[in-house]
Amino acid sequence: MPSFTADTFGPKNIGRIYGKILIAWGIAGAVGPTLMEYIKKTTDSFAVALYIAAGMLAVGFIIAALFRRPTVSVNL
């Protein structure tokens, strides 16, 4: 992830951006399992929670596949 961040936003910006990425990753690590447990309890089926997780994974894959590096415009 650090090399992806540096390649995308430039090495000079990695300090500001990578911290936000780690915070988002930590929040997802806490919210994700809690959400899956809530879905399992409300539907009484872990299969539904897995289908939702698979859908979220597919959306993330599509976003990653469509991602293009931002272009830098030079003002002269």
Contact map, one row per residue, 1 for C-alpha under 8 A:
1111100000000000000000000000000000000000000000000000000000000000000000000000
1111110000000100010000000000000000000000000000000000000000000000000000000000
1111111000000000000000000000000000000000000000000000000000000000000000000000
1111111100000000000000000000000000000000000000000000000000000000000000000000
1111111111000100110000000000000000000000000000000000000000000000000000000000
0111111111111100000000000000000000000000000000000000000000000000000000000000
0011111111100000000000000000000000000000000000000000000000000000000000000000
0001111111000000000000000000000000000000000000000000000000000000000011000000
0000111111101100000000000000000000000000000000000000000000000000000001000000
0000111111111100000000000000000000000000000000000000000000000000000000000000
0000011011111100000000000000000000000000000000000000000000000000000000000000
0000010001111110000000000000000000000000000000000000000000000000000000000000
0000010011111111100000000000000000000000000000000000000000000000000000000000
0100110011111111110000000000000000000000000000000000000000000000000000000000
0000000000011111111000000000000000000000000000000000000000000000000000000000
0000000000001111111100000000000000000000000000000000000000000000000000000000
0000100000001111111110000000000000000000000000000000000000000000000000000000
0100100000000111111111000000000000000000000000000000000000000000000000000000
0000000000000011111111100000000000000000000000000000000000000000000000000000
0000000000000001111111110000000000000000000000000000000000000000000000000000
0000000000000000111111111000000000000000000000000000000000000000000000000000
0000000000000000011111111100000000000000000000000000000000000000000000000000
0000000000000000001111111110000000000000000000000000000000000000000000000000
0000000000000000000111111111000000000000000000000000000000000000000000000000
0000000000000000000011111111100000000000000000000000000000000000000000000000
0000000000000000000001111111110000000000000000000000000000000000000000000000
0000000000000000000000111111111000000000000000000000000000000000000000000000
0000000000000000000000011111111100000000000000000000000000000000000000000000
0000000000000000000000001111111110000000000000000000000000000000000000000000
0000000000000000000000000111111111000000000000000000000000000000000000000000
0000000000000000000000000011111111100000000000000000000000000000000000000000
0000000000000000000000000001111111110000000000000000000000000000000000000000
0000000000000000000000000000111111111000000000000000000000000000000000000000
0000000000000000000000000000011111111100000000000000000000000000000000000000
0000000000000000000000000000001111111110000000000000000000000000000000000000
0000000000000000000000000000000111111111000000001100100000000000000000000000
0000000000000000000000000000000011111111100000001000000000000000000000000000
0000000000000000000000000000000001111111110000000000000000000000000000000000
0000000000000000000000000000000000111111111111011000000000000000000000000000
0000000000000000000000000000000000011111111111011000000000000000000000000000
0000000000000000000000000000000000001111111110000000000000000000000000000000
0000000000000000000000000000000000000111111100000000000000000000000000000000
0000000000000000000000000000000000000011111111010000000000000000000000000000
0000000000000000000000000000000000000011111111000000000000000000000000000000
0000000000000000000000000000000000000011101111111000000000000000000000000000
0000000000000000000000000000000000000011001111111100000000000000000000000000
0000000000000000000000000000000000000000000011111110000000000000000000000000
0000000000000000000000000000000000000011001011111111000000000000000000000000
0000000000000000000000000000000000011011000011111111100000000000000000000000
0000000000000000000000000000000000010000000001111111110000000000000000000000
0000000000000000000000000000000000000000000000111111111000000000000000000000
0000000000000000000000000000000000000000000000011111111100000000000000000000
0000000000000000000000000000000000010000000000001111111110000000000000000000
0000000000000000000000000000000000000000000000000111111111000000000000000000
0000000000000000000000000000000000000000000000000011111111100000000000000000
0000000000000000000000000000000000000000000000000001111111110000000000000000
0000000000000000000000000000000000000000000000000000111111111000000000000000
0000000000000000000000000000000000000000000000000000011111111100000000000000
0000000000000000000000000000000000000000000000000000001111111110000000000000
0000000000000000000000000000000000000000000000000000000111111111000000000000
0000000000000000000000000000000000000000000000000000000011111111100000000000
0000000000000000000000000000000000000000000000000000000001111111110000000000
0000000000000000000000000000000000000000000000000000000000111111111000000000
0000000000000000000000000000000000000000000000000000000000011111111000000000
0000000000000000000000000000000000000000000000000000000000001111111000000000
0000000000000000000000000000000000000000000000000000000000000111111100000000
0000000000000000000000000000000000000000000000000000000000000011111110000000
0000000000000000000000000000000000000000000000000000000000000000011111000000
0000000100000000000000000000000000000000000000000000000000000000001111100000
0000000110000000000000000000000000000000000000000000000000000000000111110000
0000000000000000000000000000000000000000000000000000000000000000000011111000
0000000000000000000000000000000000000000000000000000000000000000000001111100
0000000000000000000000000000000000000000000000000000000000000000000000111110
0000000000000000000000000000000000000000000000000000000000000000000000011111
0000000000000000000000000000000000000000000000000000000000000000000000001111
0000000000000000000000000000000000000000000000000000000000000000000000000111
